[in-house]
Amino acid sequence: MERIEVTAPKQGLKGEVAVPGDKSISHRSVIFSSIAEGRSLVSNFLPGEDNFRTVGAFRKMGVRIEEKGEGVLAIDGLGLNGLKEPDDVIDCGNSGTTIRLLSGLLAAQSFFSVLTGDQYLRKRPMKRVIKPLSTMGARIWGRVQGELPPLAIWGSPLQATRYDSPIASAQVKSAVLLAGLYAEGETSVFEPHPSRDHTERMLSSFGAEVRPRQGGVTIVGRPTLKGREILVPGDISSAAFFMVAGLVVPGSELLIRNVGINPTRNGILEVLRSMGGSLETLNERDAAGEPVADILATSSRLRGVEIGGSMIPRLIDEIPVLSVAAACAEGTTVIRDAAELRVKETDRIAAVAAELRKLGGLVEEFEDGMAVTGVEQLGGGRVDSHGDHRIAMSMAVAALTARAPVEINDIGCTKTSFPNFWGLLGGVSK
């Protein structure tokens, strides 16, 4: 198992970083390009293990995907009905996005397929996707009455539906919309709060008819999708580690370039600013339908806040590193309505609480969140990633503020979303 020791810099963090392409958008660029007609060219694709699981899945279904250079893919789409039955099980690795979105797509095919994953993915809940797909006529089987992978999918004709989701989940919404591409008529998904809308934006750019609705979205089935060029913006979830580091390490000034600031994803900016963080957005622009900016983070004195409700879907992946910011802030930060964190790559509520406490953090754990009370300074010690990339990188940010070195165990998992994280971190913390 890979380990690393991280120490606080003698001076603040200085310089510029360019974070990798957005993980969610990279997944979708491969999926939609593969079922479009003609060639698509994807630039700034995230070369992480999770995204290459999606690439591997479509190669097994007959799609030609060429790597033209670092972060550049040329994808020759087969059209809506051109995928071929894979001759082996599709291994989704640790990628929840791959297994859940492919469930919706494969449910509508004319062939049989099996989706599995690693030891962590095989513990993640799937019934939240299987239930709405089953109402459309999907035939999907899994362990524990369909709750856990592997999933066996017997493709069949699907009917359009209206699904009122009890949770705000982009993965659930996207799985249903992908299935809806193959159904005659209109398929609609409604949510209690808006989840990230990358699927809707990208489907529209490929030529699908997507209609925003009050509290939801509708897609018209059987479109003709056309290949196109896609520039993937930098991942705000990856940028969040450097945002927080720039705020909590004294004397820091970090410029993070080319960050996607989609309004369904930019909750981390709003919350950190409400805590007193100095985050300036510069050079705002548009990239393939997604808003993008450079972000300047300057060390700041943070204060505790309360976070919950509709804000949670806008920053669900950033809560682990936000908890580190809270541990460095004055007062107490309370996070509620985030029970979804319990079924991520690991139980992120329990993992964050356990690892911050090892460094002297004060954390009270709730079923749907936590309360983190700031301390004067975190201490050193040994922490564990729990095999979760976001826990590993969050602990690295915490270590930058600690009074003694912090050893982080099992850091290989960061390759799933941010392969060059440790190199970039070392470059700005000399």
Secondary structure, DSSP 8 states (H G I E B T S, - for coil): --EEEE---SS--EEEEE--B-HHHHHHHHHHHHTSEEEEEEES----HHHHHHHHHHHHTT-EEEEEETTEEEEEEE-TT-----SS-EE-TT-HHHHHHHHHHHTTSSSEEEEE--TTGGGS--HHHHHHHHHTT-EEEEHHHHTEEEEEEE----B--EEE-SS--HHHHHHHHHHHTTSBSEEEEE-SS----HHHHHHHHHT--EEEETTEEEEESS---B--EEE--B-HHHHHHHHHHHHHSTT-EEEEEEEE--TTTTHHHHHHHHTT-EEEEEEEEEETTEEEEEEEEE----B--EE-GGGGGGTGGGHHHHHHHHHTSBSEEEE-S-GGGGGSSS-HHHHHHHHHHHTT-EEEEETTEEEEE--S----EEEE-TT-HHHHHHHHHHHTT-SS-EEEE--GGGGGT-TTHHHHHHHH--
